[in-house]
Amino acid sequence: MMMWMMAASAAWACEDVKPTPASLQVAWISPVSRTARPGKALEVVRVQELRGWIRANGAEQDQVLAALGMLERGESAAGVGYKITIFDVQSDWLCRPLADAEPGSDVAGVAACMERGDRHTDRDHRDGFTGCGYTLNTYASSRGIDVFRVPWAEASAWGFCVMPLERFLQGA
């Protein structure tokens, strides 16, 4: 899977990412069984962009998860419960996971992530990691949604809301 992702992401140049406001809502989507750990960073997307994608493309769970790079082509989330955790954050708490940016440099108002040893590893990112600051839509082999990383301690500072992903999709 990751070899396919790397080949696909190498097939096109990175596109520009969107600027962010000073404060925003972000969402961490994960299987129900996965928990956030203190000291770890979460990969999140802007709630506003996620809702816009859903309005434009539909609220079918597998399609949304593919746009987030969380399902392989032809894979289904059937039988796996997913949750969405929504946080209010400051943009300076975020970083963009970019493979070729200078760590800490400003990219559309958000710093490029600092990676251990300046190396991005597959296990540090969701399956649809492109190194461009956005996901790979694994069903359509196209650009997905802008993605950020935020430390759990900062993301949870103002509280958070957790709900089943299906419930969120019904109201998006």
PyMOL commands that place a pseudoatom at each C-alpha (Angstrom):
pseudoatom trace, name=CA, resn=MET, resi=1, chain=A, elem=C, hetatm=0, pos=[0.000, 0.000, 0.000]
pseudoatom trace, name=CA, resn=MET, resi=2, chain=A, elem=C, hetatm=0, pos=[2.633, 2.540, 1.018]
pseudoatom trace, name=CA, resn=MET, resi=3, chain=A, elem=C, hetatm=0, pos=[4.679, 1.852, -2.120]
pseudoatom trace, name=CA, resn=TRP, resi=4, chain=A, elem=C, hetatm=0, pos=[1.568, 2.627, -4.197]
pseudoatom trace, name=CA, resn=MET, resi=5, chain=A, elem=C, hetatm=0, pos=[1.080, 5.840, -2.192]
pseudoatom trace, name=CA, resn=MET, resi=6, chain=A, elem=C, hetatm=0, pos=[4.673, 6.911, -2.693]
pseudoatom trace, name=CA, resn=ALA, resi=7, chain=A, elem=C, hetatm=0, pos=[4.478, 6.191, -6.420]
pseudoatom trace, name=CA, resn=ALA, resi=8, chain=A, elem=C, hetatm=0, pos=[1.168, 8.013, -6.734]
pseudoatom trace, name=CA, resn=SER, resi=9, chain=A, elem=C, hetatm=0, pos=[2.384, 11.051, -4.798]
pseudoatom trace, name=CA, resn=ALA, resi=10, chain=A, elem=C, hetatm=0, pos=[5.543, 11.168, -6.902]
pseudoatom trace, name=CA, resn=ALA, resi=11, chain=A, elem=C, hetatm=0, pos=[3.401, 11.213, -10.053]
pseudoatom trace, name=CA, resn=TRP, resi=12, chain=A, elem=C, hetatm=0, pos=[2.281, 14.802, -9.444]
pseudoatom trace, name=CA, resn=ALA, resi=13, chain=A, elem=C, hetatm=0, pos=[3.797, 17.881, -7.897]
pseudoatom trace, name=CA, resn=CYS, resi=14, chain=A, elem=C, hetatm=0, pos=[2.453, 19.178, -4.611]
pseudoatom trace, name=CA, resn=GLU, resi=15, chain=A, elem=C, hetatm=0, pos=[-0.293, 21.777, -4.938]
pseudoatom trace, name=CA, resn=ASP, resi=16, chain=A, elem=C, hetatm=0, pos=[-0.698, 24.803, -2.673]
pseudoatom trace, name=CA, resn=VAL, resi=17, chain=A, elem=C, hetatm=0, pos=[-2.372, 24.299, 0.683]
pseudoatom trace, name=CA, resn=LYS, resi=18, chain=A, elem=C, hetatm=0, pos=[-5.056, 26.617, 2.017]
pseudoatom trace, name=CA, resn=PRO, resi=19, chain=A, elem=C, hetatm=0, pos=[-4.305, 29.364, 4.565]
pseudoatom trace, name=CA, resn=THR, resi=20, chain=A, elem=C, hetatm=0, pos=[-5.909, 29.010, 7.994]
pseudoatom trace, name=CA, resn=PRO, resi=21, chain=A, elem=C, hetatm=0, pos=[-7.566, 31.543, 10.315]
pseudoatom trace, name=CA, resn=ALA, resi=22, chain=A, elem=C, hetatm=0, pos=[-6.098, 32.290, 13.761]
pseudoatom trace, name=CA, resn=SER, resi=23, chain=A, elem=C, hetatm=0, pos=[-8.529, 29.858, 15.418]
pseudoatom trace, name=CA, resn=LEU, resi=24, chain=A, elem=C, hetatm=0, pos=[-10.464, 27.012, 13.864]
pseudoatom trace, name=CA, resn=GLN, resi=25, chain=A, elem=C, hetatm=0, pos=[-12.140, 23.670, 14.453]
pseudoatom trace, name=CA, resn=VAL, resi=26, chain=A, elem=C, hetatm=0, pos=[-10.253, 20.543, 13.504]
pseudoatom trace, name=CA, resn=ALA, resi=27, chain=A, elem=C, hetatm=0, pos=[-11.323, 16.910, 13.494]
pseudoatom trace, name=CA, resn=TRP, resi=28, chain=A, elem=C, hetatm=0, pos=[-9.484, 13.701, 14.267]
pseudoatom trace, name=CA, resn=ILE, resi=29, chain=A, elem=C, hetatm=0, pos=[-11.172, 10.733, 12.606]
pseudoatom trace, name=CA, resn=SER, resi=30, chain=A, elem=C, hetatm=0, pos=[-10.196, 7.299, 13.877]
pseudoatom trace, name=CA, resn=PRO, resi=31, chain=A, elem=C, hetatm=0, pos=[-11.486, 3.797, 14.542]
pseudoatom trace, name=CA, resn=VAL, resi=32, chain=A, elem=C, hetatm=0, pos=[-13.459, 3.694, 17.803]
pseudoatom trace, name=CA, resn=SER, resi=33, chain=A, elem=C, hetatm=0, pos=[-10.825, 1.409, 19.321]
pseudoatom trace, name=CA, resn=ARG, resi=34, chain=A, elem=C, hetatm=0, pos=[-7.978, 3.901, 18.754]
pseudoatom trace, name=CA, resn=THR, resi=35, chain=A, elem=C, hetatm=0, pos=[-7.168, 6.313, 21.558]
pseudoatom trace, name=CA, resn=ALA, resi=36, chain=A, elem=C, hetatm=0, pos=[-5.108, 9.483, 21.696]
pseudoatom trace, name=CA, resn=ARG, resi=37, chain=A, elem=C, hetatm=0, pos=[-1.996, 9.244, 23.804]
pseudoatom trace, name=CA, resn=PRO, resi=38, chain=A, elem=C, hetatm=0, pos=[-0.430, 12.007, 25.869]
pseudoatom trace, name=CA, resn=GLY, resi=39, chain=A, elem=C, hetatm=0, pos=[2.715, 13.347, 24.242]
pseudoatom trace, name=CA, resn=LYS, resi=40, chain=A, elem=C, hetatm=0, pos=[1.598, 12.261, 20.772]
pseudoatom trace, name=CA, resn=ALA, resi=41, chain=A, elem=C, hetatm=0, pos=[0.406, 14.361, 17.868]
pseudoatom trace, name=CA, resn=LEU, resi=42, chain=A, elem=C, hetatm=0, pos=[-2.887, 13.732, 16.086]
pseudoatom trace, name=CA, resn=GLU, resi=43, chain=A, elem=C, hetatm=0, pos=[-3.384, 14.124, 12.358]
pseudoatom trace, name=CA, resn=VAL, resi=44, chain=A, elem=C, hetatm=0, pos=[-6.429, 16.333, 11.909]
pseudoatom trace, name=CA, resn=VAL, resi=45, chain=A, elem=C, hetatm=0, pos=[-8.388, 18.093, 9.159]
pseudoatom trace, name=CA, resn=ARG, resi=46, chain=A, elem=C, hetatm=0, pos=[-10.332, 21.357, 9.215]
pseudoatom trace, name=CA, resn=VAL, resi=47, chain=A, elem=C, hetatm=0, pos=[-13.987, 20.722, 10.049]
pseudoatom trace, name=CA, resn=GLN, resi=48, chain=A, elem=C, hetatm=0, pos=[-15.049, 23.430, 7.577]
pseudoatom trace, name=CA, resn=GLU, resi=49, chain=A, elem=C, hetatm=0, pos=[-13.137, 21.785, 4.711]
pseudoatom trace, name=CA, resn=LEU, resi=50, chain=A, elem=C, hetatm=0, pos=[-14.419, 18.319, 5.657]
pseudoatom trace, name=CA, resn=ARG, resi=51, chain=A, elem=C, hetatm=0, pos=[-18.027, 19.572, 5.669]
pseudoatom trace, name=CA, resn=GLY, resi=52, chain=A, elem=C, hetatm=0, pos=[-17.477, 21.291, 2.309]
pseudoatom trace, name=CA, resn=TRP, resi=53, chain=A, elem=C, hetatm=0, pos=[-16.103, 18.070, 0.835]
pseudoatom trace, name=CA, resn=ILE, resi=54, chain=A, elem=C, hetatm=0, pos=[-19.101, 16.136, 2.184]
pseudoatom trace, name=CA, resn=ARG, resi=55, chain=A, elem=C, hetatm=0, pos=[-21.590, 18.654, 0.732]
pseudoatom trace, name=CA, resn=ALA, resi=56, chain=A, elem=C, hetatm=0, pos=[-19.889, 18.465, -2.664]
pseudoatom trace, name=CA, resn=ASN, resi=57, chain=A, elem=C, hetatm=0, pos=[-19.282, 14.699, -2.774]
pseudoatom trace, name=CA, resn=GLY, resi=58, chain=A, elem=C, hetatm=0, pos=[-21.786, 13.041, -0.453]
pseudoatom trace, name=CA, resn=ALA, resi=59, chain=A, elem=C, hetatm=0, pos=[-21.831, 11.678, 3.085]
pseudoatom trace, name=CA, resn=GLU, resi=60, chain=A, elem=C, hetatm=0, pos=[-21.141, 8.014, 2.321]
pseudoatom trace, name=CA, resn=GLN, resi=61, chain=A, elem=C, hetatm=0, pos=[-18.701, 6.877, 5.024]
pseudoatom trace, name=CA, resn=ASP, resi=62, chain=A, elem=C, hetatm=0, pos=[-16.363, 4.868, 2.782]
pseudoatom trace, name=CA, resn=GLN, resi=63, chain=A, elem=C, hetatm=0, pos=[-16.020, 7.780, 0.339]
pseudoatom trace, name=CA, resn=VAL, resi=64, chain=A, elem=C, hetatm=0, pos=[-15.226, 10.202, 3.178]
pseudoatom trace, name=CA, resn=LEU, resi=65, chain=A, elem=C, hetatm=0, pos=[-12.663, 7.827, 4.694]
pseudoatom trace, name=CA, resn=ALA, resi=66, chain=A, elem=C, hetatm=0, pos=[-11.059, 7.358, 1.268]
pseudoatom trace, name=CA, resn=ALA, resi=67, chain=A, elem=C, hetatm=0, pos=[-10.851, 11.157, 0.817]
pseudoatom trace, name=CA, resn=LEU, resi=68, chain=A, elem=C, hetatm=0, pos=[-9.006, 11.211, 4.133]
pseudoatom trace, name=CA, resn=GLY, resi=69, chain=A, elem=C, hetatm=0, pos=[-6.632, 8.510, 2.890]
pseudoatom trace, name=CA, resn=MET, resi=70, chain=A, elem=C, hetatm=0, pos=[-7.872, 6.033, 5.482]
pseudoatom trace, name=CA, resn=LEU, resi=71, chain=A, elem=C, hetatm=0, pos=[-9.112, 3.238, 3.209]
pseudoatom trace, name=CA, resn=GLU, resi=72, chain=A, elem=C, hetatm=0, pos=[-7.324, 1.445, 0.410]
pseudoatom trace, name=CA, resn=ARG, resi=73, chain=A, elem=C, hetatm=0, pos=[-8.921, 1.305, -3.021]
pseudoatom trace, name=CA, resn=GLY, resi=74, chain=A, elem=C, hetatm=0, pos=[-11.791, -1.191, -2.891]
pseudoatom trace, name=CA, resn=GLU, resi=75, chain=A, elem=C, hetatm=0, pos=[-11.640, -1.483, 0.898]
pseudoatom trace, name=CA, resn=SER, resi=76, chain=A, elem=C, hetatm=0, pos=[-14.751, -0.877, 2.999]
pseudoatom trace, name=CA, resn=ALA, resi=77, chain=A, elem=C, hetatm=0, pos=[-15.212, 0.346, 6.563]
pseudoatom trace, name=CA, resn=ALA, resi=78, chain=A, elem=C, hetatm=0, pos=[-18.118, -2.081, 7.060]
pseudoatom trace, name=CA, resn=GLY, resi=79, chain=A, elem=C, hetatm=0, pos=[-17.880, -3.677, 10.480]
pseudoatom trace, name=CA, resn=VAL, resi=80, chain=A, elem=C, hetatm=0, pos=[-15.410, -1.083, 11.793]
pseudoatom trace, name=CA, resn=GLY, resi=81, chain=A, elem=C, hetatm=0, pos=[-16.844, 1.709, 13.907]
pseudoatom trace, name=CA, resn=TYR, resi=82, chain=A, elem=C, hetatm=0, pos=[-15.304, 5.143, 13.364]
pseudoatom trace, name=CA, resn=LYS, resi=83, chain=A, elem=C, hetatm=0, pos=[-15.498, 8.212, 15.558]
pseudoatom trace, name=CA, resn=ILE, resi=84, chain=A, elem=C, hetatm=0, pos=[-14.801, 11.885, 14.990]
pseudoatom trace, name=CA, resn=THR, resi=85, chain=A, elem=C, hetatm=0, pos=[-13.271, 14.065, 17.675]
pseudoatom trace, name=CA, resn=ILE, resi=86, chain=A, elem=C, hetatm=0, pos=[-13.672, 17.816, 17.152]
pseudoatom trace, name=CA, resn=PHE, resi=87, chain=A, elem=C, hetatm=0, pos=[-11.360, 20.373, 18.762]
pseudoatom trace, name=CA, resn=ASP, resi=88, chain=A, elem=C, hetatm=0, pos=[-11.221, 24.168, 18.821]
pseudoatom trace, name=CA, resn=VAL, resi=89, chain=A, elem=C, hetatm=0, pos=[-7.571, 25.141, 18.285]
pseudoatom trace, name=CA, resn=GLN, resi=90, chain=A, elem=C, hetatm=0, pos=[-5.305, 28.068, 17.533]
pseudoatom trace, name=CA, resn=SER, resi=91, chain=A, elem=C, hetatm=0, pos=[-3.521, 27.814, 14.183]
pseudoatom trace, name=CA, resn=ASP, resi=92, chain=A, elem=C, hetatm=0, pos=[-0.154, 28.274, 15.905]
pseudoatom trace, name=CA, resn=TRP, resi=93, chain=A, elem=C, hetatm=0, pos=[-0.758, 24.953, 17.715]
pseudoatom trace, name=CA, resn=LEU, resi=94, chain=A, elem=C, hetatm=0, pos=[-0.829, 23.186, 14.336]
pseudoatom trace, name=CA, resn=CYS, resi=95, chain=A, elem=C, hetatm=0, pos=[1.857, 22.131, 11.925]
pseudoatom trace, name=CA, resn=ARG, resi=96, chain=A, elem=C, hetatm=0, pos=[1.655, 20.857, 8.358]
pseudoatom trace, name=CA, resn=PRO, resi=97, chain=A, elem=C, hetatm=0, pos=[3.161, 17.419, 7.610]
pseudoatom trace, name=CA, resn=LEU, resi=98, chain=A, elem=C, hetatm=0, pos=[5.293, 18.312, 4.598]
pseudoatom trace, name=CA, resn=ALA, resi=99, chain=A, elem=C, hetatm=0, pos=[8.083, 16.095, 3.327]
pseudoatom trace, name=CA, resn=ASP, resi=100, chain=A, elem=C, hetatm=0, pos=[10.128, 18.767, 1.577]
pseudoatom trace, name=CA, resn=ALA, resi=101, chain=A, elem=C, hetatm=0, pos=[9.587, 21.920, 3.661]
pseudoatom trace, name=CA, resn=GLU, resi=102, chain=A, elem=C, hetatm=0, pos=[12.148, 23.294, 6.073]
pseudoatom trace, name=CA, resn=PRO, resi=103, chain=A, elem=C, hetatm=0, pos=[10.927, 22.225, 9.566]
pseudoatom trace, name=CA, resn=GLY, resi=104, chain=A, elem=C, hetatm=0, pos=[9.349, 25.195, 11.319]
pseudoatom trace, name=CA, resn=SER, resi=105, chain=A, elem=C, hetatm=0, pos=[9.041, 27.267, 8.123]
pseudoatom trace, name=CA, resn=ASP, resi=106, chain=A, elem=C, hetatm=0, pos=[5.740, 29.071, 7.514]
pseudoatom trace, name=CA, resn=VAL, resi=107, chain=A, elem=C, hetatm=0, pos=[3.517, 27.452, 4.897]
pseudoatom trace, name=CA, resn=ALA, resi=108, chain=A, elem=C, hetatm=0, pos=[0.296, 29.414, 4.322]
pseudoatom trace, name=CA, resn=GLY, resi=109, chain=A, elem=C, hetatm=0, pos=[0.260, 30.596, 7.942]
pseudoatom trace, name=CA, resn=VAL, resi=110, chain=A, elem=C, hetatm=0, pos=[1.131, 27.280, 9.622]
pseudoatom trace, name=CA, resn=ALA, resi=111, chain=A, elem=C, hetatm=0, pos=[4.585, 25.920, 10.466]
pseudoatom trace, name=CA, resn=ALA, resi=112, chain=A, elem=C, hetatm=0, pos=[5.937, 22.833, 8.708]
pseudoatom trace, name=CA, resn=CYS, resi=113, chain=A, elem=C, hetatm=0, pos=[6.159, 19.934, 11.183]
pseudoatom trace, name=CA, resn=MET, resi=114, chain=A, elem=C, hetatm=0, pos=[9.390, 19.122, 12.915]
pseudoatom trace, name=CA, resn=GLU, resi=115, chain=A, elem=C, hetatm=0, pos=[10.073, 15.440, 12.383]
pseudoatom trace, name=CA, resn=ARG, resi=116, chain=A, elem=C, hetatm=0, pos=[12.427, 13.317, 14.432]
pseudoatom trace, name=CA, resn=GLY, resi=117, chain=A, elem=C, hetatm=0, pos=[15.685, 13.247, 12.532]
pseudoatom trace, name=CA, resn=ASP, resi=118, chain=A, elem=C, hetatm=0, pos=[14.032, 15.250, 9.755]
pseudoatom trace, name=CA, resn=ARG, resi=119, chain=A, elem=C, hetatm=0, pos=[12.563, 11.987, 8.433]
pseudoatom trace, name=CA, resn=HIS, resi=120, chain=A, elem=C, hetatm=0, pos=[8.921, 11.269, 7.825]
pseudoatom trace, name=CA, resn=THR, resi=121, chain=A, elem=C, hetatm=0, pos=[8.048, 7.708, 8.683]
pseudoatom trace, name=CA, resn=ASP, resi=122, chain=A, elem=C, hetatm=0, pos=[5.023, 5.798, 7.507]
pseudoatom trace, name=CA, resn=ARG, resi=123, chain=A, elem=C, hetatm=0, pos=[3.938, 5.006, 11.062]
pseudoatom trace, name=CA, resn=ASP, resi=124, chain=A, elem=C, hetatm=0, pos=[3.839, 8.720, 11.973]
pseudoatom trace, name=CA, resn=HIS, resi=125, chain=A, elem=C, hetatm=0, pos=[1.146, 9.461, 9.400]
pseudoatom trace, name=CA, resn=ARG, resi=126, chain=A, elem=C, hetatm=0, pos=[-2.196, 8.191, 8.192]
pseudoatom trace, name=CA, resn=ASP, resi=127, chain=A, elem=C, hetatm=0, pos=[-2.208, 5.829, 5.182]
pseudoatom trace, name=CA, resn=GLY, resi=128, chain=A, elem=C, hetatm=0, pos=[-2.988, 8.624, 2.704]
pseudoatom trace, name=CA, resn=PHE, resi=129, chain=A, elem=C, hetatm=0, pos=[0.111, 10.673, 3.622]
pseudoatom trace, name=CA, resn=THR, resi=130, chain=A, elem=C, hetatm=0, pos=[1.396, 12.511, 0.563]
pseudoatom trace, name=CA, resn=GLY, resi=131, chain=A, elem=C, hetatm=0, pos=[4.070, 14.714, 2.091]
pseudoatom trace, name=CA, resn=CYS, resi=132, chain=A, elem=C, hetatm=0, pos=[2.244, 17.683, 0.545]
pseudoatom trace, name=CA, resn=GLY, resi=133, chain=A, elem=C, hetatm=0, pos=[0.148, 18.800, 3.539]
pseudoatom trace, name=CA, resn=TYR, resi=134, chain=A, elem=C, hetatm=0, pos=[-2.992, 17.094, 2.299]
pseudoatom trace, name=CA, resn=THR, resi=135, chain=A, elem=C, hetatm=0, pos=[-4.315, 13.558, 2.035]
pseudoatom trace, name=CA, resn=LEU, resi=136, chain=A, elem=C, hetatm=0, pos=[-4.514, 11.320, -0.993]
pseudoatom trace, name=CA, resn=ASN, resi=137, chain=A, elem=C, hetatm=0, pos=[-8.056, 10.304, -1.881]
pseudoatom trace, name=CA, resn=THR, resi=138, chain=A, elem=C, hetatm=0, pos=[-7.301, 6.609, -2.138]
pseudoatom trace, name=CA, resn=TYR, resi=139, chain=A, elem=C, hetatm=0, pos=[-10.426, 5.766, -4.157]
pseudoatom trace, name=CA, resn=ALA, resi=140, chain=A, elem=C, hetatm=0, pos=[-10.010, 8.538, -6.739]
pseudoatom trace, name=CA, resn=SER, resi=141, chain=A, elem=C, hetatm=0, pos=[-6.169, 8.751, -6.688]
pseudoatom trace, name=CA, resn=SER, resi=142, chain=A, elem=C, hetatm=0, pos=[-6.509, 12.518, -6.352]
pseudoatom trace, name=CA, resn=ARG, resi=143, chain=A, elem=C, hetatm=0, pos=[-5.893, 15.279, -3.858]
pseudoatom trace, name=CA, resn=GLY, resi=144, chain=A, elem=C, hetatm=0, pos=[-7.877, 14.812, -0.680]
pseudoatom trace, name=CA, resn=ILE, resi=145, chain=A, elem=C, hetatm=0, pos=[-8.207, 17.245, 2.229]
pseudoatom trace, name=CA, resn=ASP, resi=146, chain=A, elem=C, hetatm=0, pos=[-5.599, 19.503, 3.880]
pseudoatom trace, name=CA, resn=VAL, resi=147, chain=A, elem=C, hetatm=0, pos=[-4.132, 17.767, 6.920]
pseudoatom trace, name=CA, resn=PHE, resi=148, chain=A, elem=C, hetatm=0, pos=[-2.397, 19.086, 10.030]
pseudoatom trace, name=CA, resn=ARG, resi=149, chain=A, elem=C, hetatm=0, pos=[-0.751, 17.665, 13.107]
pseudoatom trace, name=CA, resn=VAL, resi=150, chain=A, elem=C, hetatm=0, pos=[-1.491, 18.918, 16.613]
pseudoatom trace, name=CA, resn=PRO, resi=151, chain=A, elem=C, hetatm=0, pos=[-0.156, 17.673, 19.948]
pseudoatom trace, name=CA, resn=TRP, resi=152, chain=A, elem=C, hetatm=0, pos=[-2.891, 16.024, 22.040]
pseudoatom trace, name=CA, resn=ALA, resi=153, chain=A, elem=C, hetatm=0, pos=[-2.191, 18.316, 25.020]
pseudoatom trace, name=CA, resn=GLU, resi=154, chain=A, elem=C, hetatm=0, pos=[-2.789, 21.435, 22.931]
pseudoatom trace, name=CA, resn=ALA, resi=155, chain=A, elem=C, hetatm=0, pos=[-5.730, 20.027, 20.966]
pseudoatom trace, name=CA, resn=SER, resi=156, chain=A, elem=C, hetatm=0, pos=[-7.566, 19.070, 24.149]
pseudoatom trace, name=CA, resn=ALA, resi=157, chain=A, elem=C, hetatm=0, pos=[-6.788, 22.322, 26.027]
pseudoatom trace, name=CA, resn=TRP, resi=158, chain=A, elem=C, hetatm=0, pos=[-10.215, 23.845, 25.293]
pseudoatom trace, name=CA, resn=GLY, resi=159, chain=A, elem=C, hetatm=0, pos=[-12.137, 20.569, 25.451]
pseudoatom trace, name=CA, resn=PHE, resi=160, chain=A, elem=C, hetatm=0, pos=[-13.453, 18.410, 22.646]
pseudoatom trace, name=CA, resn=CYS, resi=161, chain=A, elem=C, hetatm=0, pos=[-16.524, 16.626, 21.332]
pseudoatom trace, name=CA, resn=VAL, resi=162, chain=A, elem=C, hetatm=0, pos=[-16.555, 12.944, 20.324]
pseudoatom trace, name=CA, resn=MET, resi=163, chain=A, elem=C, hetatm=0, pos=[-19.327, 11.319, 18.307]
pseudoatom trace, name=CA, resn=PRO, resi=164, chain=A, elem=C, hetatm=0, pos=[-19.798, 8.410, 15.908]
pseudoatom trace, name=CA, resn=LEU, resi=165, chain=A, elem=C, hetatm=0, pos=[-18.632, 9.376, 12.423]
pseudoatom trace, name=CA, resn=GLU, resi=166, chain=A, elem=C, hetatm=0, pos=[-21.973, 8.250, 10.970]
pseudoatom trace, name=CA, resn=ARG, resi=167, chain=A, elem=C, hetatm=0, pos=[-23.801, 10.753, 13.188]
pseudoatom trace, name=CA, resn=PHE, resi=168, chain=A, elem=C, hetatm=0, pos=[-21.506, 13.576, 12.068]
pseudoatom trace, name=CA, resn=LEU, resi=169, chain=A, elem=C, hetatm=0, pos=[-22.057, 12.629, 8.412]
pseudoatom trace, name=CA, resn=GLN, resi=170, chain=A, elem=C, hetatm=0, pos=[-25.834, 12.792, 8.847]
pseudoatom trace, name=CA, resn=GLY, resi=171, chain=A, elem=C, hetatm=0, pos=[-25.584, 16.392, 10.045]
pseudoatom trace, name=CA, resn=ALA, resi=172, chain=A, elem=C, hetatm=0, pos=[-22.803, 17.641, 7.786]
for i in range(1, 172): cmd.bond("trace and resi %d" % i, "trace and resi %d" % (i + 1))
show_as sticks, trace
zoom trace
